[in-house]
Every structure is written in C-alpha cells, then in structure tokens.
C-alpha cells in the first residue's frame, strides 16, 4: 500500500488538502494529513463531516497547533516528529 502525506501549511488550502486526503483514501492509500502552524480556519459542518470520514477510513491527521489538537481531535506532533513520519512516505503533497 502506498503511503502519502498531505502537508497543509496555508489555511486557505485546508479544504483542498482534506479533499485530496479523502480521495486518496478511496483509492486505498495510507494517508497522513498534517496541518502545520495554524488553526483550522473555518470548521463548518462540511469540513467536520469530512474529517470524521477521514477518521472512519483510517486516515491519520496530525498538527503542531494546540487548538487543532484540543478542539478538533488532531494527534499532536512536533515539527521533528512530523519530519520523522515524512521519511516513511512514498509521496508528499504540499499545500
């Protein structure tokens, strides 16, 4: 199974990053989504529902932003921990 990381550093790209993550999961790819340095800008019902779907499909989501961990259930990861996980990936998609 291919391992793919989706890096979301730009708050304006959070929807696109989540959309790509979900699409890859439907193609049976191991997905890890990373939201770096910012809190999710708009947590509306659609985004929340799609994150739940990501969780149900066994995708993983990480953030170094405490608000994402506390409010939205992301797994906490430092930049160093994220870098270690990225070394295991076959493909990295930056946003």
C-alpha positions in Angstrom: 0.0 0.0 0.0 1.4 3.4 -0.9 2.0 5.9 1.9 1.1 9.5 1.2 1.4 12.6 3.3 -0.6 15.8 2.7 1.0 18.9 4.2 -1.3 21.8 4.8 0.7 24.9 5.7 -1.7 27.5 4.2 -5.0 28.0 5.9 -6.6 28.8 2.6 -5.7 25.3 1.3 -7.3 23.4 4.2 -10.3 22.2 2.1 -8.2 21.2 -0.8 -5.8 19.3 1.4 -8.7 17.4 3.1 -10.3 16.7 -0.3 -7.1 15.2 -1.6 -6.7 13.1 1.5 -10.2 11.7 1.2 -9.8 11.0 -2.5 -6.6 9.0 -1.9 -8.2 7.0 0.9 -10.9 5.9 -1.5 -8.1 4.6 -3.7 -6.8 2.5 -0.8 -3.7 4.7 0.0 -2.4 5.1 3.5 -2.9 8.8 4.2 -1.4 11.1 6.9 -2.7 14.7 6.8 -0.6 17.3 8.6 -1.9 20.8 9.4 1.2 22.9 10.2 1.5 26.1 12.2 -2.1 27.3 12.0 -5.6 26.5 13.5 -8.2 25.2 11.1 -9.6 28.5 9.7 -13.3 27.5 9.2 -14.6 24.5 11.0 -18.0 24.3 9.3 -20.3 21.2 9.2 -18.9 20.1 5.9 -15.3 20.2 7.0 -16.1 18.5 10.3 -18.1 15.7 8.5 -15.2 15.1 6.1 -12.7 14.9 8.9 -15.0 12.3 10.6 -15.0 10.4 7.3 -11.2 10.6 7.2 -11.1 9.0 10.7 -13.6 6.3 9.7 -11.5 5.4 6.7 -8.4 5.1 9.0 -6.6 8.1 7.7 -4.5 9.9 10.3 -4.3 13.6 11.0 -1.6 15.5 12.9 -1.0 19.1 13.9 1.6 21.1 15.8 -1.1 23.6 16.7 -2.6 23.1 20.1 -6.0 24.4 19.1 -6.4 21.7 16.5 -5.5 19.0 19.0 -7.8 20.3 21.7 -10.8 21.4 19.6 -10.7 19.1 16.6 -9.1 15.9 17.7 -5.9 16.0 15.8 -2.9 14.0 17.0 -0.2 16.3 18.4 3.1 16.1 16.6 6.1 18.5 16.7 7.8 19.5 13.5 10.6 17.0 14.3 8.0 14.2 14.8 6.3 15.2 11.5 9.7 15.1 9.7 10.3 11.6 11.0 6.9 10.4 9.7 7.6 12.1 6.3 10.7 9.9 5.9 8.4 6.9 5.8 6.2 8.3 3.0 6.2 7.3 -0.7 4.7 10.6 -1.8 4.4 14.1 -0.1 1.8 16.5 -1.4 2.3 20.1 -0.1 -0.4 22.8 0.2 
